[in-house]
Amino acid sequence: MVRLTWSEVAPEGAKALYGVHHYVVTRTKLPAELIHLVFLRVSQINGCAHCIDLHSRDLRKTMSVDKITLVPVWDEIPHLFSDMERAALAWAEEVTRVSETHASDEAYAAASAAFEPKDLVDLTIAIAAMNAFNRLGAPFRLPVSATV
């Protein structure tokens, strides 16, 4: 079944959401690779095929395929991920699963220790934006670039 192209049906909403994405990518001090790593992990949790495909491709420009493949189990192989990456991935999981985690004090303390206040807010905005994109990409089955 072909589904709606949400950005064409609601272009003003798409523009607003893409504006948040633009802010995260161009106006924050967060490294681009870290942003795409967080975008990938959030998309994996949410099961958005389009976003997983897109952000895996973005990461392959700067990161090894081995490391990208192991993102879902990042916490089991800490030597592959920097302290900042581990902190961002942990916070991304905590915020994405907020209905289960309630953004625990322990997780907040760990994220606060790893990021300056503005960077933590920007990281959280990035996580929230990707969750919003996933909640549009998955239900409307945005296509992937991957082929057989």
N, C-alpha and C positions, 0 to 999 in steps of 0.2 A: 504494500500500500504506500503510495506517495503521500508524504505529509507536507504541511505548509512550510514555506521558507519564512521563518519568523521575522527576519530582518527586512524582508520586502513587505510583509503585511503591516508591520509596525515600525516604519523607518525612524520615527522620532524616538521611540524607545530604544532602538538599536543604536542611534546616535548618542543617546545618553549613556548607555552601557559601554560603548566603545570609548566614550570620553573618559570614563573611569580607567579603562585599560590603558589609554594613552597617558593618563596621569602617572599610573604605576610604572610604565615602561620608560617614560621620558622625563619625569619631574622628580623622581625619587633618587636616593643615593644607593638603592639596592642594586647589586650587580645583575646584569641581564641574565647570566647563566643561572643565578639563584632564583630569579623570578620564574624562568621557564621550568626549573626543577620543581618548584612549588606548584606551578600550574599543572605539571604532569602528575604529581602525586595526588593533588586534589581531584583531578580528572579520573585517575585510576580508582580512587575511593568511590567516586560517584558513577563510574561506569559509562563515561561519555566517550564513545569510540572516536568521534571526530576530534575532540580535544586531545585525547591520548595520541592519536596519529599526528596531529599538528605539532604538539609540543615535544614529542619524541624526535620529530624531524628538526625542530629548532635546536634541540640539544645536541643532535648529531653533528652540528657545525662546530661545536667546541668541546664535546665530551665523548669519551669512548662508548662504544655500543655495550661493552661489558658493564660499565657503570650504570648506564641507562636501564639495562635489563634488570639490574638488581635494585632499582629504586623501591619496589614494593617491600623489600626486606632490608632496607637501609640500616635499621637498628640492629641487625644481626651481624653486620660487617662494617663496624665503625671506622676501620682503617681506610676504607674507600671514600669516605665522606668527611669533609672538613668539619670543624666545630660549628662554624656558622651554618653550614648546610644541614647538619644534624639538628641544630636548634630550630631552624626554619621548617624542616620536615616534621619535627615533633609538634611544633605550634600549628602547622597546617593540618595535621591529623586531628589535633585537639579542637580546633575551630570548626573544621568540616564536620566533625562528629559531635557538635556542641549539644545536641539533644541527649546524647549519652554521657558526655564528659562534663558538661556544665562549665567548661573552661576552668578547670580546677586551679586552686591556689598554687599547687606545686608546679603545674605546667606554666602558669603565668610567671611565677618566680624564675623558672628556668629560661623562659623566653626573654624576660626583662633583663636577666643577667647577660644574655648574649647580644642584645640589641639596644642601641640608644633609644630613648622614648619615641622620637619621630620615626625612626626606622621600624620600630615595632608596630606603630600605628600604620605606617605604609605597608608593611608586610601583611598586616591583618586586612587592610583594604584590598590588597592583591588576592588574598585567600577568599575574601567575600566576593570579589568580582568574578573569580574563576568558578566559585560555586554557583553564581547567577548564570554564567555562560553555560555551565554543565546542565543546569535546570532548563535551559532552552535547547541546547544541542542534543541531549539524549531523547527527550520526548518528541522532538520534531525530526529525529534521525538524520541529522546533518551528515552529508557524505564524507567518506574518508578518501585520501589520495592513494592509499595502499592498494596494490594490485596483486594478483596471484603470481 
